[in-house]
Amino acid sequence: MSTSLVLELFSGFLAACISLWFIVLSRSAQPQQAGASRVPGWLSAVGGSAAIRQALSGYFLREGLLASAGLLLLRLAIGGMMIHHGQEKLADPQQFANTYVASLHLPFPLFFAYAAGFSELIGSWLLILGLLSPLGALAITGTMTVAAYQHILTAGFNIYVLELVVLYLGGSVALLLLGPGRFSFDGAIVAELIEASADEVQESGASAALTPAFVRVSGSESS
C-alpha cells in the first residue's frame, strides 16, 4: 500500500470525524420538544448516577486549563510522530514482517505487520482528535509494548534501542490513565451528554414534585 493511498484514506477518516462532530453540534442546537428525551435511552443512566457523572467528568473533563493544554500537547506529539511509523509499516508491510515480526515467531507475520501499521495510524488520529482517545492510546500502547519486547529479545536492554519506544510507551500509557483533557472531541461530547442527562434528571424531579398528591380522608361517623 502506497503512502499516498494511506494519506488519502486517513484524510477521509479525519473528514468523517469532523462531519460527525458537526452533526452532534447541530443536534444539540435543535430545540427539544416537550417531553422528548435529549439523550438516547442507553445514555440516560449517566444522568441517573452521580458516581458515573463524576467518574466521566474526572477522566474526560480534567480540571485546570494548563493540565488540559499539557494533555493536548502530549496527544499531538505522540500522534503526529506515530503516524510516520505507521505509514512506514504500511508502505512495505512485507519488509516489516520479515525484519521485525518474524523475530517474534508469531504466525501470519504479514497480518501482524498490517495490524501494527493500522493500529499506529488509527491510534494516532484518535489521539490527535481526542476522539475515542482511550482506544487510540490503547492501540499505541499495545504496539509499543510489543516493540519493546522485540527490542529486548533481539538486542537486550540497550538504552539506545529502547529509548524511543519507552518514550512512546510511557506517553501513551499516561494518556490512557489520565484521559484526553478538555480540548478534545471526547471532552466536548461527554460534557454535552452529562449536561443533557443532568437536565433531564432535574426536569423529572421537578415534575415529580409538582405532581398532585391524592390524600384519602375518612370522615368520622356521627353518633
C-alpha positions in Angstrom: 0.0 0.0 0.0 1.5 3.3 -1.0 1.9 6.2 1.3 -0.3 8.5 -0.8 -3.1 6.0 -0.6 -2.7 5.8 3.2 -2.8 9.5 3.5 -6.0 9.7 1.3 -7.7 7.0 3.5 -6.9 8.8 6.7 -7.8 12.2 5.3 -11.2 10.7 4.6 -11.2 9.4 8.2 -10.4 12.8 9.5 -13.1 14.5 7.4 -15.7 11.9 8.6 -14.8 12.6 12.2 -15.2 16.3 11.7 -18.5 15.8 10.0 -19.7 13.6 12.9 -18.7 16.4 15.3 -20.7 19.0 13.4 -23.7 16.6 13.3 -23.5 16.3 17.1 -23.3 20.1 17.4 -26.3 20.7 15.1 -28.4 18.1 17.0 -27.6 19.7 20.3 -28.6 23.1 18.9 -32.0 22.0 17.8 -34.9 22.9 20.1 -36.2 20.0 22.1 -39.9 19.0 22.0 -41.8 18.9 25.3 -41.3 15.6 27.0 -38.7 14.5 24.4 -35.5 13.0 25.7 -32.4 14.9 24.9 -30.1 11.8 25.0 -30.7 8.2 23.9 -32.2 5.8 26.5 -29.0 3.8 26.9 -27.2 7.0 27.9 -29.9 8.2 30.4 -28.2 6.2 33.1 -25.4 8.8 33.1 -27.7 11.4 34.5 -29.2 8.9 37.0 -25.9 8.1 38.7 -23.8 10.9 40.3 -20.9 8.4 40.6 -20.9 7.8 36.8 -21.1 11.5 36.1 -18.2 12.2 38.5 -16.1 9.4 37.0 -16.6 10.6 33.4 -16.1 14.2 34.3 -12.8 13.4 36.2 -11.5 11.4 33.3 -12.6 13.4 30.2 -13.1 16.9 31.8 -9.9 17.3 33.9 -9.8 20.4 35.9 -7.3 23.1 35.0 -6.7 24.6 31.6 -2.9 24.0 31.9 -3.5 20.3 32.6 -5.7 20.0 29.5 -3.2 22.0 27.4 -0.5 19.7 28.5 -2.5 16.6 27.6 -3.3 18.2 24.2 0.4 18.8 23.5 1.2 15.2 24.5 -1.6 13.9 22.3 -0.3 15.9 19.3 3.3 15.0 19.9 2.7 11.2 20.1 0.0 11.1 17.4 2.0 13.3 15.0 5.1 11.2 15.3 3.4 7.8 15.4 1.7 8.5 12.0 5.1 8.4 10.4 5.9 5.0 11.9 2.5 3.6 10.8 3.0 4.9 7.3 6.4 3.3 7.0 5.0 -0.1 8.1 2.1 0.1 5.6 4.4 1.3 2.8 6.2 -2.0 2.8 4.5 -4.4 5.2 6.3 -7.5 3.9 9.7 -6.0 4.7 8.5 -5.1 8.2 7.1 -8.6 8.7 10.4 -10.2 7.6 12.5 -7.9 9.7 10.6 -7.4 13.0 7.5 -9.7 13.2 9.4 -12.8 12.1 11.8 -12.5 15.0 8.8 -12.8 17.4 8.0 -16.2 15.9 4.3 -15.2 15.5 2.1 -16.9 13.0 0.9 -14.9 10.0 3.6 -12.2 10.2 2.2 -10.2 7.3 -1.2 -10.0 9.1 0.5 -8.7 12.3 2.5 -6.2 10.2 -0.7 -4.7 8.8 -2.3 -4.8 12.3 0.6 -2.9 13.7 0.6 -0.3 10.9 -3.1 0.4 11.1 -3.1 0.4 14.9 -0.5 3.1 14.9 -2.2 5.2 12.1 -5.7 4.9 13.5 -4.5 5.3 17.1 -2.5 8.4 16.1 -5.6 10.1 14.5 -7.7 9.2 17.5 -5.2 10.8 19.9 -4.8 13.9 17.7 -8.5 14.5 17.5 -9.2 13.3 21.1 -12.0 11.1 19.7 -12.3 7.7 21.3 -8.9 8.6 22.8 -8.7 5.7 25.2 -8.9 3.3 22.2 -6.2 5.3 20.4 -3.9 5.3 23.5 -4.6 1.6 24.0 -3.7 0.8 20.3 -0.4 2.6 20.5 0.3 1.1 24.0 -0.2 -2.3 22.5 2.2 -1.8 19.5 4.8 -0.1 21.7 4.7 -2.9 24.2 5.3 -5.5 21.5 8.0 -3.3 20.0 9.8 -3.0 23.4 9.6 -6.8 23.8 11.0 -7.3 20.3 13.9 -5.0 21.0 14.7 -6.6 24.3 14.5 -10.1 22.7 16.9 -9.2 19.9 19.2 -6.6 21.4 18.8 -6.9 25.2 18.4 -3.9 27.4 20.2 -1.5 25.0 19.2 2.1 26.0 19.9 3.5 22.6 17.5 1.0 21.0 14.8 1.2 23.7 14.7 4.9 24.5 12.3 6.0 21.7 10.0 3.0 22.3 9.9 3.7 26.0 9.1 7.3 25.5 6.1 6.5 23.2 5.0 3.7 25.5 5.2 6.0 28.6 3.3 8.8 26.8 0.5 6.5 25.5 0.1 4.9 29.0 -0.1 8.3 30.6 -2.8 9.4 28.1 -4.7 6.1 28.8 -4.6 6.7 32.5 -5.2 10.5 32.6 -7.6 10.9 29.7 -7.5 13.3 26.7 -8.3 16.6 28.6 -11.0 19.1 27.8 -9.5 20.2 24.5 -10.8 17.1 22.7 -13.8 15.7 20.9 -14.3 13.3 23.8 -14.4 16.1 26.3 -17.0 18.1 24.3 -19.2 15.1 23.7 -19.1 13.9 27.4 -19.7 17.4 28.6 -22.8 17.6 26.4 -24.1 14.2 27.5 -23.6 15.0 31.2 -25.3 18.4 30.9 -28.2 16.9 28.9 -28.7 13.9 31.2 -28.4 16.1 34.4 -31.1 18.5 33.0 -33.4 15.5 32.4 -32.9 14.4 36.0 -33.7 17.9 37.3 -36.8 18.1 35.0 -38.1 14.7 36.1 -37.5 15.7 39.7 -39.3 19.0 39.3 -42.3 17.3 37.6 -42.5 14.7 40.3 -42.5 17.5 42.9 -45.4 19.3 41.1 -47.4 16.1 40.7 -50.6 16.5 42.8 -50.8 14.1 45.7 -54.2 12.4 46.5 -54.8 12.1 50.2 -57.6 9.8 51.3 -59.7 11.4 54.0 -62.0 9.2 56.0 -64.9 11.0 57.6 -65.9 10.3 61.2 -69.3 8.6 61.8 -71.8 10.8 63.6 -73.1 9.2 66.8 
